[in-house]
Every structure is written in C-alpha cells, then in structure tokens.
Amino acid sequence: MEKVTIWHNPRCTKSREALKELEARNLECEVIKYLDNPPSKDELKVLLEMLGFESVREWMRTKEAIYKELGLKNETDEEKLLEAMAEHPKLIERPVVIVGQKAIIARPFSRISELIGE
C-alpha cells in the first residue's frame, strides 16, 4: 500500500474518527496538523485537483465565522478563495486523506474504503 497521509485536526471528532479508522486498518500514516503548519496556496491547488472538486468552495467550511467575516459568500475568484484558505486554514474541510494521487474528504470516515479499496 502506498503511503497514507491525513490532514488532521485533533480537536475535530470526524478527524479523530478517520485517524482511528486508518490506525485500525494497520496503515502507517503521515499525520499533518494543517492548523499548526498551514499549507501554501500551491499545495492547496494540487490537493484540490486530487480531490476532484470543480470549485474551491466545495472544500471550504462555509459555516466558520471567518468565512462570514471575510465576506467569502459572494466571492467568485477561485484564487482569492484559495488565498483565504491558505491564510485561514480553519476554512479547510477535514479530514483529508491522501493515497498516491487521490484524495478524499473522509466525512464520514467510512469513505476511507473508497480510497484504499478495502
């Protein structure tokens, strides 16, 4: 099996469930605490493609206070949305699980099976 990476927020129940599921499957994981080490805009672009989303907004936590504070609801510029996510990683929907060149948002954590084929 290829390396498994999870963008993880230890304070998030869904993220903890996904990590627990990966560990239960005896998969070695690289855990990236993206709130502590925010990704760059370029890293977000790469992952957005891996996720297969057509719009950045599909990957955003639109109910976060910072989303409203920044007035992102009516923003149509995808680059500006990526910049907002890079500057405010709380906007990134989690957990993201990556294997090879594919990624998913593991909500619910049972989606992990889609990615690792078990």
N, CA, C and O atoms as CSV, one atom per row, in Angstrom:
chain,resi,resn,atom,element,x,y,z
A,1,MET,N,N,0.846,-1.186,0.000
A,1,MET,CA,C,0.000,0.000,0.000
A,1,MET,C,C,0.883,1.237,0.000
A,1,MET,O,O,1.895,1.303,0.697
A,2,GLU,N,N,0.474,2.215,-0.797
A,2,GLU,CA,C,1.191,3.485,-0.829
A,2,GLU,C,C,1.027,4.203,0.506
A,2,GLU,O,O,0.163,3.869,1.318
A,3,LYS,N,N,1.872,5.185,0.701
A,3,LYS,CA,C,1.816,5.985,1.919
A,3,LYS,C,C,0.449,6.657,2.055
A,3,LYS,O,O,-0.125,7.136,1.077
A,4,VAL,N,N,-0.047,6.681,3.266
A,4,VAL,CA,C,-1.317,7.342,3.569
A,4,VAL,C,C,-1.001,8.607,4.357
A,4,VAL,O,O,-0.252,8.581,5.333
A,5,THR,N,N,-1.579,9.697,3.919
A,5,THR,CA,C,-1.408,10.973,4.608
A,5,THR,C,C,-2.781,11.469,5.018
A,5,THR,O,O,-3.746,11.348,4.263
A,6,ILE,N,N,-2.865,12.025,6.213
A,6,ILE,CA,C,-4.123,12.626,6.669
A,6,ILE,C,C,-3.852,14.050,7.130
A,6,ILE,O,O,-2.959,14.299,7.940
A,7,TRP,N,N,-4.639,14.980,6.598
A,7,TRP,CA,C,-4.629,16.343,7.100
A,7,TRP,C,C,-5.601,16.329,8.266
A,7,TRP,O,O,-6.806,16.153,8.085
A,8,HIS,N,N,-5.074,16.514,9.445
A,8,HIS,CA,C,-5.787,16.198,10.677
A,8,HIS,C,C,-5.906,17.406,11.598
A,8,HIS,O,O,-4.982,18.208,11.736
A,9,ASN,N,N,-7.069,17.506,12.220
A,9,ASN,CA,C,-7.291,18.474,13.297
A,9,ASN,C,C,-7.687,17.655,14.520
A,9,ASN,O,O,-8.805,17.144,14.584
A,10,PRO,N,N,-6.782,17.523,15.495
A,10,PRO,CA,C,-7.061,16.680,16.660
A,10,PRO,C,C,-8.286,17.106,17.477
A,10,PRO,O,O,-8.809,16.316,18.263
A,11,ARG,N,N,-8.738,18.334,17.296
A,11,ARG,CA,C,-9.905,18.813,18.043
A,11,ARG,C,C,-11.223,18.458,17.362
A,11,ARG,O,O,-12.296,18.672,17.926
A,12,CYS,N,N,-11.140,17.915,16.146
A,12,CYS,CA,C,-12.332,17.587,15.364
A,12,CYS,C,C,-12.693,16.112,15.531
A,12,CYS,O,O,-11.860,15.237,15.292
A,13,THR,N,N,-13.906,15.841,15.931
A,13,THR,CA,C,-14.375,14.469,16.126
A,13,THR,C,C,-14.249,13.660,14.838
A,13,THR,O,O,-13.767,12.527,14.870
A,14,LYS,N,N,-14.671,14.217,13.713
A,14,LYS,CA,C,-14.625,13.494,12.434
A,14,LYS,C,C,-13.187,13.170,12.051
A,14,LYS,O,O,-12.903,12.095,11.523
A,15,SER,N,N,-12.300,14.089,12.316
A,15,SER,CA,C,-10.899,13.870,12.004
A,15,SER,C,C,-10.309,12.780,12.902
A,15,SER,O,O,-9.556,11.928,12.429
A,16,ARG,N,N,-10.641,12.804,14.168
A,16,ARG,CA,C,-10.170,11.755,15.095
A,16,ARG,C,C,-10.718,10.391,14.686
A,16,ARG,O,O,-10.000,9.393,14.744
A,17,GLU,N,N,-11.985,10.342,14.271
A,17,GLU,CA,C,-12.583,9.079,13.823
A,17,GLU,C,C,-11.853,8.532,12.598
A,17,GLU,O,O,-11.596,7.332,12.510
A,18,ALA,N,N,-11.524,9.408,11.661
A,18,ALA,CA,C,-10.827,8.973,10.450
A,18,ALA,C,C,-9.438,8.433,10.787
A,18,ALA,O,O,-9.032,7.396,10.263
A,19,LEU,N,N,-8.714,9.124,11.650
A,19,LEU,CA,C,-7.382,8.659,12.038
A,19,LEU,C,C,-7.478,7.318,12.763
A,19,LEU,O,O,-6.660,6.426,12.538
A,20,LYS,N,N,-8.465,7.181,13.621
A,20,LYS,CA,C,-8.664,5.917,14.340
A,20,LYS,C,C,-8.953,4.785,13.351
A,20,LYS,O,O,-8.451,3.673,13.519
A,21,GLU,N,N,-9.755,5.060,12.328
A,21,GLU,CA,C,-10.067,4.056,11.301
A,21,GLU,C,C,-8.808,3.644,10.540
A,21,GLU,O,O,-8.597,2.457,10.289
A,22,LEU,N,N,-7.987,4.598,10.179
A,22,LEU,CA,C,-6.742,4.288,9.475
A,22,LEU,C,C,-5.833,3.430,10.353
A,22,LEU,O,O,-5.232,2.464,9.882
A,23,GLU,N,N,-5.739,3.788,11.615
A,23,GLU,CA,C,-4.905,3.020,12.547
A,23,GLU,C,C,-5.471,1.618,12.758
A,23,GLU,O,O,-4.707,0.658,12.868
A,24,ALA,N,N,-6.798,1.484,12.815
A,24,ALA,CA,C,-7.431,0.171,12.989
A,24,ALA,C,C,-7.140,-0.747,11.807
A,24,ALA,O,O,-7.152,-1.970,11.943
A,25,ARG,N,N,-6.882,-0.151,10.654
A,25,ARG,CA,C,-6.551,-0.931,9.456
A,25,ARG,C,C,-5.043,-1.184,9.363
A,25,ARG,O,O,-4.544,-1.686,8.355
A,26,ASN,N,N,-4.335,-0.827,10.427
A,26,ASN,CA,C,-2.878,-1.006,10.500
A,26,ASN,C,C,-2.140,-0.301,9.365
A,26,ASN,O,O,-1.149,-0.809,8.843
A,27,LEU,N,N,-2.637,0.872,8.994
A,27,LEU,CA,C,-1.989,1.658,7.957
A,27,LEU,C,C,-1.060,2.670,8.610
A,27,LEU,O,O,-1.434,3.360,9.558
A,28,GLU,N,N,0.144,2.743,8.091
A,28,GLU,CA,C,1.075,3.751,8.581
A,28,GLU,C,C,0.689,5.074,7.963
A,28,GLU,O,O,0.552,5.192,6.746
A,29,CYS,N,N,0.516,6.066,8.815
A,29,CYS,CA,C,0.028,7.353,8.339
A,29,CYS,C,C,0.999,8.478,8.659
A,29,CYS,O,O,1.616,8.528,9.723
A,30,GLU,N,N,1.103,9.365,7.702
A,30,GLU,CA,C,1.755,10.641,7.971
A,30,GLU,C,C,0.623,11.577,8.387
A,30,GLU,O,O,-0.319,11.803,7.628
A,31,VAL,N,N,0.726,12.113,9.586
A,31,VAL,CA,C,-0.307,12.999,10.106
A,31,VAL,C,C,0.169,14.434,9.960
A,31,VAL,O,O,1.201,14.818,10.510
A,32,ILE,N,N,-0.586,15.213,9.221
A,32,ILE,CA,C,-0.270,16.627,9.036
A,32,ILE,C,C,-1.299,17.440,9.801
A,32,ILE,O,O,-2.486,17.435,9.475
A,33,LYS,N,N,-0.830,18.130,10.812
A,33,LYS,CA,C,-1.710,19.023,11.582
A,33,LYS,C,C,-1.710,20.367,10.855
A,33,LYS,O,O,-0.923,21.265,11.157
A,34,TYR,N,N,-2.607,20.470,9.902
A,34,TYR,CA,C,-2.608,21.599,8.979
A,34,TYR,C,C,-2.916,22.935,9.636
A,34,TYR,O,O,-2.614,23.984,9.067
A,35,LEU,N,N,-3.512,22.917,10.827
A,35,LEU,CA,C,-3.741,24.186,11.517
A,35,LEU,C,C,-2.434,24.719,12.107
A,35,LEU,O,O,-2.242,25.930,12.213
A,36,ASP,N,N,-1.538,23.807,12.488
A,36,ASP,CA,C,-0.235,24.202,13.032
A,36,ASP,C,C,0.735,24.593,11.924
A,36,ASP,O,O,1.560,25.489,12.103
A,37,ASN,N,N,0.638,23.929,10.796
A,37,ASN,CA,C,1.511,24.178,9.646
A,37,ASN,C,C,0.647,24.355,8.404
A,37,ASN,O,O,0.509,23.427,7.607
A,38,PRO,N,N,0.068,25.535,8.234
A,38,PRO,CA,C,-0.861,25.750,7.121
A,38,PRO,C,C,-0.216,25.500,5.758
A,38,PRO,O,O,0.941,25.853,5.531
A,39,PRO,N,N,-0.983,24.888,4.859
A,39,PRO,CA,C,-0.474,24.644,3.506
A,39,PRO,C,C,-0.403,25.947,2.718
A,39,PRO,O,O,-1.108,26.912,3.015
A,40,SER,N,N,0.455,25.954,1.718
A,40,SER,CA,C,0.537,27.109,0.830
A,40,SER,C,C,-0.626,27.051,-0.169
A,40,SER,O,O,-1.315,26.039,-0.301
A,41,LYS,N,N,-0.809,28.148,-0.846
A,41,LYS,CA,C,-1.837,28.206,-1.885
A,41,LYS,C,C,-1.542,27.156,-2.964
A,41,LYS,O,O,-2.463,26.513,-3.467
A,42,ASP,N,N,-0.268,26.982,-3.320
A,42,ASP,CA,C,0.098,25.996,-4.333
A,42,ASP,C,C,-0.193,24.576,-3.866
A,42,ASP,O,O,-0.664,23.751,-4.649
A,43,GLU,N,N,0.084,24.283,-2.596
A,43,GLU,CA,C,-0.236,22.958,-2.058
A,43,GLU,C,C,-1.747,22.717,-2.095
A,43,GLU,O,O,-2.201,21.616,-2.405
A,44,LEU,N,N,-2.503,23.735,-1.782
A,44,LEU,CA,C,-3.962,23.613,-1.827
A,44,LEU,C,C,-4.441,23.337,-3.251
A,44,LEU,O,O,-5.351,22.534,-3.454
A,45,LYS,N,N,-3.835,23.997,-4.233
A,45,LYS,CA,C,-4.220,23.786,-5.633
A,45,LYS,C,C,-4.010,22.331,-6.042
A,45,LYS,O,O,-4.871,21.724,-6.678
A,46,VAL,N,N,-2.860,21.782,-5.669
A,46,VAL,CA,C,-2.550,20.392,-6.007
A,46,VAL,C,C,-3.579,19.458,-5.371
A,46,VAL,O,O,-4.110,18.561,-6.026
A,47,LEU,N,N,-3.847,19.682,-4.099
A,47,LEU,CA,C,-4.789,18.815,-3.398
A,47,LEU,C,C,-6.209,18.985,-3.920
A,47,LEU,O,O,-6.967,18.017,-3.973
A,48,LEU,N,N,-6.572,20.183,-4.298
A,48,LEU,CA,C,-7.899,20.428,-4.877
A,48,LEU,C,C,-8.098,19.563,-6.116
A,48,LEU,O,O,-9.168,18.990,-6.318
A,49,GLU,N,N,-7.067,19.475,-6.937
A,49,GLU,CA,C,-7.136,18.632,-8.135
A,49,GLU,C,C,-7.255,17.154,-7.742
A,49,GLU,O,O,-8.032,16.412,-8.342
A,50,MET,N,N,-6.487,16.734,-6.740
A,50,MET,CA,C,-6.529,15.348,-6.285
A,50,MET,C,C,-7.915,14.988,-5.740
A,50,MET,O,O,-8.378,13.859,-5.898
A,51,LEU,N,N,-8.564,15.953,-5.104
A,51,LEU,CA,C,-9.907,15.733,-4.559
A,51,LEU,C,C,-10.959,15.645,-5.672
A,51,LEU,O,O,-12.028,15.063,-5.484
A,52,GLY,N,N,-10.645,16.225,-6.818
A,52,GLY,CA,C,-11.580,16.180,-7.945
A,52,GLY,C,C,-12.697,17.203,-7.855
A,52,GLY,O,O,-13.719,17.070,-8.528
A,53,PHE,N,N,-12.513,18.212,-7.036
A,53,PHE,CA,C,-13.534,19.247,-6.907
A,53,PHE,C,C,-13.437,20.232,-8.063
A,53,PHE,O,O,-12.345,20.537,-8.542
A,54,GLU,N,N,-14.573,20.720,-8.499
A,54,GLU,CA,C,-14.604,21.693,-9.581
A,54,GLU,C,C,-14.411,23.103,-9.064
A,54,GLU,O,O,-13.944,23.980,-9.792
A,55,SER,N,N,-14.768,23.323,-7.808
A,55,SER,CA,C,-14.673,24.655,-7.212
A,55,SER,C,C,-14.017,24.554,-5.843
A,55,SER,O,O,-14.191,23.571,-5.123
A,56,VAL,N,N,-13.275,25.568,-5.505
A,56,VAL,CA,C,-12.641,25.644,-4.179
A,56,VAL,C,C,-13.707,25.583,-3.087
A,56,VAL,O,O,-13.499,24.975,-2.036
A,57,ARG,N,N,-14.833,26.210,-3.343
A,57,ARG,CA,C,-15.884,26.295,-2.325
A,57,ARG,C,C,-16.367,24.916,-1.861
A,57,ARG,O,O,-16.827,24.773,-0.728
A,58,GLU,N,N,-16.266,23.903,-2.727
A,58,GLU,CA,C,-16.666,22.548,-2.342
A,58,GLU,C,C,-15.823,22.018,-1.178
A,58,GLU,O,O,-16.229,21.088,-0.482
A,59,TRP,N,N,-14.659,22.612,-0.977
A,59,TRP,CA,C,-13.711,22.164,0.029
A,59,TRP,C,C,-13.655,23.114,1.229
A,59,TRP,O,O,-12.828,22.941,2.123
A,60,MET,N,N,-14.524,24.101,1.243
A,60,MET,CA,C,-14.490,25.112,2.299
A,60,MET,C,C,-15.531,24.851,3.371
A,60,MET,O,O,-16.626,24.351,3.113
A,61,ARG,N,N,-15.145,25.207,4.573
A,61,ARG,CA,C,-16.067,25.166,5.709
A,61,ARG,C,C,-16.819,26.500,5.725
A,61,ARG,O,O,-16.369,27.478,6.322
A,62,THR,N,N,-17.955,26.512,5.065
A,62,THR,CA,C,-18.696,27.759,4.865
A,62,THR,C,C,-19.455,28.223,6.105
A,62,THR,O,O,-20.004,29.324,6.128
A,63,LYS,N,N,-19.483,27.384,7.126
A,63,LYS,CA,C,-20.191,27.787,8.352
A,63,LYS,C,C,-19.240,28.371,9.403
A,63,LYS,O,O,-19.674,28.776,10.482
A,64,GLU,N,N,-17.949,28.411,9.082
A,64,GLU,CA,C,-16.977,29.002,10.001
A,64,GLU,C,C,-17.201,30.510,10.072
A,64,GLU,O,O,-17.546,31.145,9.076
A,65,ALA,N,N,-17.001,31.069,11.252
A,65,ALA,CA,C,-17.169,32.514,11.443
A,65,ALA,C,C,-16.262,33.315,10.508
A,65,ALA,O,O,-16.666,34.350,9.978
A,66,ILE,N,N,-15.040,32.831,10.311
A,66,ILE,CA,C,-14.091,33.560,9.464
A,66,ILE,C,C,-14.582,33.642,8.018
A,66,ILE,O,O,-14.264,34.603,7.317
A,67,TYR,N,N,-15.336,32.670,7.569
A,67,TYR,CA,C,-15.914,32.685,6.224
A,67,TYR,C,C,-16.827,33.900,6.073
A,67,TYR,O,O,-16.774,34.625,5.079
A,68,LYS,N,N,-17.659,34.096,7.081
A,68,LYS,CA,C,-18.582,35.239,7.061
A,68,LYS,C,C,-17.821,36.554,7.242
A,68,LYS,O,O,-18.099,37.540,6.559
A,69,GLU,N,N,-16.848,36.560,8.178
A,69,GLU,CA,C,-16.070,37.773,8.458
A,69,GLU,C,C,-15.335,38.264,7.214
A,69,GLU,O,O,-15.228,39.469,6.988
A,70,LEU,N,N,-14.835,37.344,6.419
A,70,LEU,CA,C,-14.089,37.712,5.211
A,70,LEU,C,C,-14.997,38.002,4.020
A,70,LEU,O,O,-14.521,38.409,2.960
A,71,GLY,N,N,-16.308,37.793,4.190
A,71,GLY,CA,C,-17.265,38.062,3.118
A,71,GLY,C,C,-17.056,37.173,1.906
A,71,GLY,O,O,-17.131,37.636,0.768
A,72,LEU,N,N,-16.792,35.883,2.153
A,72,LEU,CA,C,-16.477,34.969,1.059
A,72,LEU,C,C,-17.694,34.409,0.331
A,72,LEU,O,O,-17.552,33.795,-0.726
A,73,LYS,N,N,-18.873,34.612,0.880
A,73,LYS,CA,C,-20.081,34.038,0.280
A,73,LYS,C,C,-20.251,34.435,-1.187
A,73,LYS,O,O,-20.638,33.610,-2.015
A,74,ASN,N,N,-19.966,35.671,-1.500
A,74,ASN,CA,C,-20.170,36.160,-2.861
A,74,ASN,C,C,-18.886,36.229,-3.681
A,74,ASN,O,O,-18.890,36.722,-4.809
A,75,GLU,N,N,-17.795,35.738,-3.115
A,75,GLU,CA,C,-16.516,35.757,-3.847
A,75,GLU,C,C,-16.552,34.710,-4.963
A,75,GLU,O,O,-16.884,33.550,-4.721
A,76,THR,N,N,-16.215,35.118,-6.163
A,76,THR,CA,C,-16.227,34.198,-7.301
A,76,THR,C,C,-14.819,33.877,-7.804
A,76,THR,O,O,-14.643,32.959,-8.606
A,77,ASP,N,N,-13.836,34.612,-7.349
A,77,ASP,CA,C,-12.454,34.404,-7.776
A,77,ASP,C,C,-11.865,33.221,-7.009
A,77,ASP,O,O,-11.627,33.305,-5.804
A,78,GLU,N,N,-11.632,32.120,-7.724
A,78,GLU,CA,C,-11.114,30.889,-7.103
A,78,GLU,C,C,-9.753,31.130,-6.445
A,78,GLU,O,O,-9.462,30.553,-5.398
A,79,GLU,N,N,-8.928,31.971,-7.049
A,79,GLU,CA,C,-7.611,32.274,-6.476
A,79,GLU,C,C,-7.752,32.960,-5.120
A,79,GLU,O,O,-6.994,32.670,-4.193
A,80,LYS,N,N,-8.704,33.853,-5.004
A,80,LYS,CA,C,-8.922,34.544,-3.726
A,80,LYS,C,C,-9.442,33.577,-2.667
A,80,LYS,O,O,-9.096,33.696,-1.491
A,81,LEU,N,N,-10.265,32.626,-3.076
A,81,LEU,CA,C,-10.755,31.627,-2.133
A,81,LEU,C,C,-9.600,30.749,-1.643
A,81,LEU,O,O,-9.523,30.429,-0.457
A,82,LEU,N,N,-8.706,30.362,-2.553
A,82,LEU,CA,C,-7.526,29.582,-2.163
A,82,LEU,C,C,-6.625,30.381,-1.223
A,82,LEU,O,O,-6.096,29.840,-0.251
A,83,GLU,N,N,-6.457,31.653,-1.514
A,83,GLU,CA,C,-5.650,32.518,-0.653
A,83,GLU,C,C,-6.257,32.577,0.750
A,83,GLU,O,O,-5.539,32.521,1.748
A,84,ALA,N,N,-7.570,32.691,0.813
A,84,ALA,CA,C,-8.246,32.742,2.116
A,84,ALA,C,C,-8.014,31.453,2.888
A,84,ALA,O,O,-7.784,31.483,4.097
A,85,MET,N,N,-8.074,30.312,2.190
A,85,MET,CA,C,-7.841,29.023,2.852
A,85,MET,C,C,-6.401,28.902,3.340
A,85,MET,O,O,-6.157,28.365,4.421
A,86,ALA,N,N,-5.451,29.394,2.557
A,86,ALA,CA,C,-4.043,29.339,2.953
A,86,ALA,C,C,-3.790,30.235,4.163
A,86,ALA,O,O,-3.020,29.878,5.054
A,87,GLU,N,N,-4.434,31.388,4.193
A,87,GLU,CA,C,-4.256,32.321,5.306
A,87,GLU,C,C,-5.057,31.916,6.539
A,87,GLU,O,O,-4.666,32.220,7.666
A,88,HIS,N,N,-6.165,31.238,6.328
A,88,HIS,CA,C,-7.064,30.851,7.417
A,88,HIS,C,C,-7.408,29.364,7.258
A,88,HIS,O,O,-8.483,29.034,6.758
A,89,PRO,N,N,-6.512,28.469,7.675
A,89,PRO,CA,C,-6.726,27.035,7.439
A,89,PRO,C,C,-7.964,26.457,8.128
A,89,PRO,O,O,-8.351,25.324,7.842
A,90,LYS,N,N,-8.590,27.218,9.030
A,90,LYS,CA,C,-9.858,26.749,9.606
A,90,LYS,C,C,-10.919,26.575,8.527
A,90,LYS,O,O,-11.904,25.865,8.729
A,91,LEU,N,N,-10.718,27.222,7.383
A,91,LEU,CA,C,-11.672,27.139,6.278
A,91,LEU,C,C,-11.582,25.812,5.518
A,91,LEU,O,O,-12.456,25.511,4.706
A,92,ILE,N,N,-10.539,25.019,5.769
A,92,ILE,CA,C,-10.340,23.760,5.057
A,92,ILE,C,C,-11.224,22.671,5.667
A,92,ILE,O,O,-11.142,22.385,6.862
A,93,GLU,N,N,-12.063,22.073,4.831
A,93,GLU,CA,C,-12.889,20.947,5.290
A,93,GLU,C,C,-11.981,19.772,5.566
A,93,GLU,O,O,-11.049,19.505,4.807
A,94,ARG,N,N,-12.245,19.079,6.633
A,94,ARG,CA,C,-11.394,17.980,7.091
A,94,ARG,C,C,-12.233,16.775,7.444
A,94,ARG,O,O,-13.458,16.859,7.541
A,95,PRO,N,N,-11.578,15.675,7.630
A,95,PRO,CA,C,-10.177,15.361,7.380
A,95,PRO,C,C,-9.965,15.014,5.914
A,95,PRO,O,O,-10.850,14.465,5.257
A,96,VAL,N,N,-8.786,15.341,5.417
A,96,VAL,CA,C,-8.403,14.970,4.057
A,96,VAL,C,C,-7.485,13.759,4.169
A,96,VAL,O,O,-6.504,13.786,4.912
A,97,VAL,N,N,-7.802,12.703,3.437
A,97,VAL,CA,C,-6.967,11.507,3.419
A,97,VAL,C,C,-6.441,11.349,1.995
A,97,VAL,O,O,-7.191,11.413,1.020
A,98,ILE,N,N,-5.121,11.140,1.907
A,98,ILE,CA,C,-4.439,11.088,0.615
A,98,ILE,C,C,-3.693,9.767,0.479
A,98,ILE,O,O,-2.982,9.343,1.390
A,99,VAL,N,N,-3.865,9.129,-0.665
A,99,VAL,CA,C,-3.093,7.938,-1.022
A,99,VAL,C,C,-2.679,8.125,-2.474
A,99,VAL,O,O,-3.525,8.248,-3.360
A,100,GLY,N,N,-1.364,8.144,-2.710
A,100,GLY,CA,C,-0.883,8.358,-4.070
A,100,GLY,C,C,-1.341,9.692,-4.603
A,100,GLY,O,O,-1.085,10.731,-3.994
A,101,GLN,N,N,-2.021,9.673,-5.746
A,101,GLN,CA,C,-2.501,10.904,-6.375
A,101,GLN,C,C,-4.005,11.100,-6.187
A,101,GLN,O,O,-4.629,11.886,-6.899
A,102,LYS,N,N,-4.577,10.383,-5.229
A,102,LYS,CA,C,-6.011,10.508,-4.960
A,102,LYS,C,C,-6.223,10.976,-3.529
A,102,LYS,O,O,-5.439,10.668,-2.631
A,103,ALA,N,N,-7.297,11.725,-3.339
A,103,ALA,CA,C,-7.627,12.229,-2.009
A,103,ALA,C,C,-9.139,12.268,-1.845
A,103,ALA,O,O,-9.891,12.361,-2.815
A,104,ILE,N,N,-9.559,12.192,-0.590
A,104,ILE,CA,C,-10.980,12.311,-0.252
A,104,ILE,C,C,-11.121,13.146,1.014
A,104,ILE,O,O,-10.178,13.307,1.788
A,105,ILE,N,N,-12.313,13.664,1.195
A,105,ILE,CA,C,-12.696,14.213,2.492
A,105,ILE,C,C,-13.366,13.037,3.195
A,105,ILE,O,O,-14.396,12.543,2.737
A,106,ALA,N,N,-12.794,12.596,4.289
A,106,ALA,CA,C,-13.279,11.389,4.977
A,106,ALA,C,C,-14.430,11.711,5.926
A,106,ALA,O,O,-14.335,11.499,7.135
A,107,ARG,N,N,-15.497,12.215,5.366
A,107,ARG,CA,C,-16.727,12.504,6.098
A,107,ARG,C,C,-17.845,11.805,5.346
A,107,ARG,O,O,-18.224,12.256,4.265
A,108,PRO,N,N,-18.367,10.750,5.865
A,108,PRO,CA,C,-17.999,10.033,7.088
A,108,PRO,C,C,-16.704,9.245,6.880
A,108,PRO,O,O,-16.258,9.049,5.749
A,109,PHE,N,N,-16.118,8.802,7.976
A,109,PHE,CA,C,-14.836,8.107,7.891
A,109,PHE,C,C,-14.922,6.824,7.073
A,109,PHE,O,O,-13.898,6.321,6.611
A,110,SER,N,N,-16.126,6.286,6.885
A,110,SER,CA,C,-16.296,5.072,6.078
A,110,SER,C,C,-15.886,5.301,4.617
A,110,SER,O,O,-15.671,4.336,3.885
A,111,ARG,N,N,-15.778,6.540,4.193
A,111,ARG,CA,C,-15.331,6.851,2.821
A,111,ARG,C,C,-13.894,6.406,2.592
A,111,ARG,O,O,-13.455,6.292,1.447
A,112,ILE,N,N,-13.170,6.157,3.653
A,112,ILE,CA,C,-11.780,5.713,3.527
A,112,ILE,C,C,-11.715,4.456,2.672
A,112,ILE,O,O,-10.755,4.272,1.923
A,113,SER,N,N,-12.714,3.591,2.769
A,113,SER,CA,C,-12.748,2.372,1.970
A,113,SER,C,C,-12.725,2.670,0.471
A,113,SER,O,O,-12.148,1.901,-0.298
A,114,GLU,N,N,-13.342,3.769,0.047
A,114,GLU,CA,C,-13.338,4.151,-1.354
A,114,GLU,C,C,-11.911,4.410,-1.839
A,114,GLU,O,O,-11.570,4.139,-2.990
A,115,LEU,N,N,-11.101,4.932,-0.947
A,115,LEU,CA,C,-9.747,5.336,-1.312
A,115,LEU,C,C,-8.759,4.186,-1.248
A,115,LEU,O,O,-7.892,4.061,-2.113
A,116,ILE,N,N,-8.881,3.348,-0.235
A,116,ILE,CA,C,-7.879,2.295,-0.062
A,116,ILE,C,C,-8.353,0.936,-0.561
A,116,ILE,O,O,-7.596,-0.034,-0.565
A,117,GLY,N,N,-9.620,0.876,-0.983
A,117,GLY,CA,C,-10.125,-0.326,-1.621
A,117,GLY,C,C,-10.324,-1.523,-0.707
A,117,GLY,O,O,-10.172,-2.662,-1.149
A,118,GLU,N,N,-10.651,-1.300,0.524
A,118,GLU,CA,C,-10.912,-2.432,1.435
A,118,GLU,C,C,-12.330,-2.377,1.923
A,118,GLU,O,O,-12.750,-3.237,2.697
